[in-house]
Structures are given as structure tokens and as C-alpha cells.
Amino acid sequence: IGFSVNKLNGKKGVTIYANYGRGESVVGGNIVADCWVFDEFLGKLIMQRCGTKEKRHIKAKEGGTIEVDTPIDQQTQQTN
């Protein structure tokens, strides 16, 4: 999930939040997602945080999505 304006201070830049699976856990705020903040003026990465990502949403067999636990070894790995 990405934003082109910092939602906290209104400054231009790019903020990206990521988790494994579908984006519902990030949009819903159900997890602490990985986060990268790029400063448009400076043209560089100014903040990077590895989230805990305990849950993720995956495609359900019957349609839609379901929330499942993220495997322990992936919870503290940076998403790419």
C-alpha cells in the first residue's frame, strides 16, 4: 500500500507499507506492517521499519480471503 503524501505531516514523499499475502491486513491496520518512507525533496530513503506482521490475508478456497497466522520465521523478515 503506498501514499504520495505523508499522512502524518502532509509533506510530499512516498510511504510504502507492506505485509505478506493480500493487502487487507495493512489497510485495516490489523498488523504492524513493514514501512519505507522516501523524501521526495532529498530523493532518498529516510526511514525503514520492519514490522511484526503476525497475521496475513490469503485467498480462501470458497472465494474471498481469510486471515491466517504468518509463519514465525517470516514475521520479523523484511518483505520484498
Secondary structure, DSSP 8 states (H G I E B T S, - for coil): -EEEE-TTT--EEEEEEE-SBBTHHHHTT-S--EEEEEETTTTEEEEEE-----EEEEE-TTSSEEEEE--HHHHTS---
